[in-house]
């Protein structure tokens, strides 16, 4: 059994001005760029994701994959960056694929009806040898 103080310490809210931890790992290859997110995506770090997406798009990949499997939380500000990226890529005839959504993130996408707007895919579909044109 864990001491009560450890449970209390783990449930403390962080101050409103503290930034959430977010790691963005970029993987590039000829056909697509992939951003793997780890941690929490919210209003305090959404601009970091926007800059990472812009940087990945400088290589002009036909497909940008955003892997959310390491993301434990996002708010509407974080989701708005994904919508921005989708619009930007669609306007250029390219595609955004979102993969690895955990239940908490999938629930937010479903509640906002963005699960029908954004292209969600499973990691297995991207790791095989799919026809990538199906993701655009």
Steps between C-alpha positions, in 0.01 A plus 500: 500500500625846413529772764215749496740790444614348169141483376431859604820622335413328173156661480605860562403738224779694338484881515311667216815665367709180495564344162399140444772257396494433128765319298481510120711243316537556125562216255549578133509279194431555131124448497392630837604685808396376842466689825474288814353686796565402861356666808222757506388737225318810616483876466842541667690310230283500188732747325787251537293245309404758236870582445590129482230442239615800296859375516398148389303646209804684368610165350169489306398145596180382332386365838554628853433241770441616857530212746311574822565164670728666757255782570325467836291819471396771259258788521315689229798729444712197414234357271474838324861457384407167339206666323733781384747241364223310323374817328852606403587161350165455324543842340827376352363166380680310776370289785507494879462162671451479874585170662525347845221693670449387858145476637515838677608677180264297280213604730578870450517451122168314507330762723608779265405291194857535373539123474300529177694803373858397575646182351558257787694182437644212700877463535475153345356643178795737464768243584391255232539561130180695438414701195582838652265677262219356715611732780463823306 
